[in-house]
Amino acid sequence: MENRPISSQQFSALLFLLLIGSVLVYVPGITAAQSAWIAILAGAVIGIWVLYAVISLHEMFPGQRITQISTLVLGKVPGTILNILFLWSIFIFACGLLYDFYILLNFINPAIAVEVLCFIIILTCVYCLYQGLNIIGRLGELSVWISLIFLILGIGIALPLADFSNLKPLASAWKPLAAGTFFSADWPFAIVVVLGLFLPLVATIKEHTKQIYGWYLISALLLAILSAETLAILGPELSESTRFPLFLIYRLIGFGEFRRLELIFLFLWLISGITPIIILYQGLNFIVQDIFRLKDYIKLILPLGLVLGVFTLYMFPSDMLYDILENKYSPLFTFPVNFLYPTLLLLAAGIQKKRASSKSTPGSAPARPEKPSLPATRPR
Amino acid sequence: MFRLLSQKMRRYRTSSSDNQTQAKQNASPKYLSKNLEGNLQVLREELGQSSDVIIRDMKISSNSDVDGAVIYIDGLVDRNLLNQDILQPLMFNLQVIKDNVNQKQSKLIDFIKSSVLTVGQISGTEDIDTVIAGVLSGHTAILIEGVTQALLIDTKGWETRNVDEPTNEVSIRGPKDSFNETLRTNTALLRRKIRDPRLTFQSLQIGERSKTDVTVAYIKGITPDHLISEINQRLKRIDTDAILDIGYIEQFIEDSPLSLFPTVGVTQRPDVVAAKILEGRAAILVDGSPMALTMPFLFIEGFQNPDDYYARPFFAAAIRWLRLLGFTLSIYLPGIFVSLKAFHPELFPAPLLVSVAAAREGLPFPVALEAILMLSLFEILREAGLRMPRSLGPAVSIVGALVIGQAAVSAGLVGAPMVIVVATTAIASFLVVPYADAGALLRFLMTIVAGFLGLFGMVIFQLEILSHLAALRSLGVPYLSPVTPLKLRGLKDVFIRAPLWAMDRRPEFLDSSDKRRQSPGQMPRAPQTKPGKREG
């Protein structure tokens, strides 16, 4: 365990894996039917605002996590209330991802019980988190290339199966497109707000903001391509009704006598799927630490992991309930929270800054927010 | 509970080490007296009654009545040097000594040191412990009546092995010399390769009883100072009875002693050590060991071979990929076979599935157990091959090959596909020798995991290995550098081996003080011919 800041390259890799890994198992914005890929691009525009807000807050309050900024800018009580809402939103995402992940694995290998799968995943995350935060960064930096290779390979191999007439008519109705945009903005794009908890650990963010936005755009583009390809191969109806459309596509491809290549892509799913879980799980650790003002989050890792595992198993007893809760109701809560939380903080911080500068005498240097102390986190 | 216990242990360790240090400090140094017989008595008591300790009484110059004695350990000194350059000049009829004998006796010893003895390295000491330590390490001590100083003459000269070809790290184009068990020979081999005055050999003795000479080799101005001070700190922390091999040092100073992966490099090739020192690393040499340690040691170094740098780059890069593939196969292949057979048979193409199923028809063991049995059998054969007398080697190979290759299949104990898998794994495991041990253990674990959880378990286990590797450090340098943390320049010698003229900088991750190792732009080009003067 060590306290080395993660590099901006590693941070970008985590951002990429968070976006790609969150959606590998389904097509985001599928409500927009054949226009889902447009919905994804539109959702990415909304998500970029969240990313901008998070980075701006970090520049205004360097060394502070977004949850600490919340209490600093809004005050203890309102800040903590917002943090609790944020905690719940991240918790719902973490549960959803974990559920999706173990259901996919159970789908691949029905011989292993979901409970076993769930706790193996949780314990793997626990092991990675105990290694230290910079290790997550390094793991992300390693995994990003593996994911990219498999992703591009998958897109390339499946391309001959595509029938692009499935993508027509383009944006025929605005309502499904708006709904698709809303859902894709909710998941995966607005979830980048969780990275506001990691920004204080990034070594040189100011010089590398372009790199971060660049990786964000690459992820959005890849998601749009992936979703367009899925729609072109399966068609809108099958894409919407299939539980794991991408998995189905990889099942259709073959190489010589080898007809079942989807498990080769298991590497992609596991690496890209587990990294977002680790990020959200660590985010939960940070938020709980800040809400309860704990010195250390190390002791939270295992208990929170167990809570996450048990809660997920009980929260989604069936796929149908999961679909109702995760795809119908939870976006109505999670999107406003994830979108408005950084926006509100940025507004409040801006107003505070203006007030401070208007108070200072003309000609003198504008008052800067007091440099906050470093987060009381145990070195990791 | 565990914390309480570990705290108590730590406190106990601290207090006991403090006591030892205090005891060492309290032991007051003993000095030589003017009485020769008294001094010899003390030395006899300290050195014991060993038959190899020789105390030779003598008269300094034949005509004088000044008593003296020469003390040495038989077998550790060069007898010719002792007889011709020490005893002969001292005892034979030298007028100069006689004249000087009449002078003050304290000046006599200086005179002998400067004008009589014809040996290169001589030092004087008044401390009895220094005399004993010197004698035990192959020096010859001269004591003279009425003088409180002894002369320690470097007469080391024991039987040594010649500089042979390296047996563990064979190179096709590279030099054929390797280290032997004599520290001075090893330092000389390095000095011959790097004739830089800043090449430094920093020596110290470790081992309460063995007093083993340990040398840290580095180039001042290239190896960062903080690395050297960290190595010295770790070496000085060692408090043990004896260092019998460099492996002892390795286990005391490595960063992650509980990891399967080595974080200290081991080599027997002087050219490898020289190259690593020139990159900004440090090496440790130990008297009595034909190996050298290099630090920091990164994961990718296990895949690098001296021939990579002596051959042209394209083939070297291809071979490096082959090593990476071999290492991957050696760990995963049995696991993949087990998980495909037990959990995902649909992944086999239909004809292959049929032949695999036919080969396994009637076998008594589940596929995972079959794999573990075969892997264990291979490890038994490997270990037996290493330890048995050389003359028995071929016999065991024949028996092993027959048992594994034919008899087991004919008897219906294992299937032929499993034999192919295990044999491929075994051969692949020797492509990357530094990780052969770690690979063997991981192979077993991976096969067990595959037997229980299939491909999913393997990938999860792989993730854990990756995160463990990402957490490892060698002397503070991340083990997976330069892949992560990513250093683009460093990648020139990772997945490819860039041409030597393109590698103009030392590895960035080592944070060397002198970053550049050669001038850039040295790519060789054909001479420009003027238009109109072309041949043909």
Chai-1 contact restraints between the chains, C-beta under 6 A:
chainA,res_idxA,chainB,res_idxB,connection_type,confidence,min_distance_angstrom,max_distance_angstrom,comment,restraint_id
A,S7,B,P485,contact,1.0,0.0,6.0,A-B,restraint_1
A,Q9,B,L486,contact,1.0,0.0,6.0,A-B,restraint_2
A,L105,B,F456,contact,1.0,0.0,6.0,A-B,restraint_3
A,N109,B,F343,contact,1.0,0.0,6.0,A-B,restraint_4
A,N109,B,G454,contact,1.0,0.0,6.0,A-B,restraint_5
A,N109,B,F456,contact,1.0,0.0,6.0,A-B,restraint_6
A,T124,B,I460,contact,1.0,0.0,6.0,A-B,restraint_7
A,Y127,B,E464,contact,1.0,0.0,6.0,A-B,restraint_8
A,C128,B,S467,contact,1.0,0.0,6.0,A-B,restraint_9
A,Q131,B,S467,contact,1.0,0.0,6.0,A-B,restraint_10
A,Q131,B,A471,contact,1.0,0.0,6.0,A-B,restraint_11
A,I135,B,S467,contact,1.0,0.0,6.0,A-B,restraint_12
A,I135,B,A470,contact,1.0,0.0,6.0,A-B,restraint_13
A,I135,B,A471,contact,1.0,0.0,6.0,A-B,restraint_14
A,R138,B,A470,contact,1.0,0.0,6.0,A-B,restraint_15
A,R138,B,T484,contact,1.0,0.0,6.0,A-B,restraint_16
A,L139,B,S467,contact,1.0,0.0,6.0,A-B,restraint_17
A,L139,B,A470,contact,1.0,0.0,6.0,A-B,restraint_18
A,E141,B,T484,contact,1.0,0.0,6.0,A-B,restraint_19
A,E141,B,L486,contact,1.0,0.0,6.0,A-B,restraint_20
A,L142,B,T484,contact,1.0,0.0,6.0,A-B,restraint_21
A,E257,B,P349,contact,1.0,0.0,6.0,A-B,restraint_22
A,F258,B,P349,contact,1.0,0.0,6.0,A-B,restraint_23
A,R260,B,E346,contact,1.0,0.0,6.0,A-B,restraint_24
A,R260,B,L347,contact,1.0,0.0,6.0,A-B,restraint_25
A,L263,B,H344,contact,1.0,0.0,6.0,A-B,restraint_26
A,L263,B,L347,contact,1.0,0.0,6.0,A-B,restraint_27
A,L263,B,L455,contact,1.0,0.0,6.0,A-B,restraint_28
A,L266,B,L455,contact,1.0,0.0,6.0,A-B,restraint_29
A,L270,B,V459,contact,1.0,0.0,6.0,A-B,restraint_30
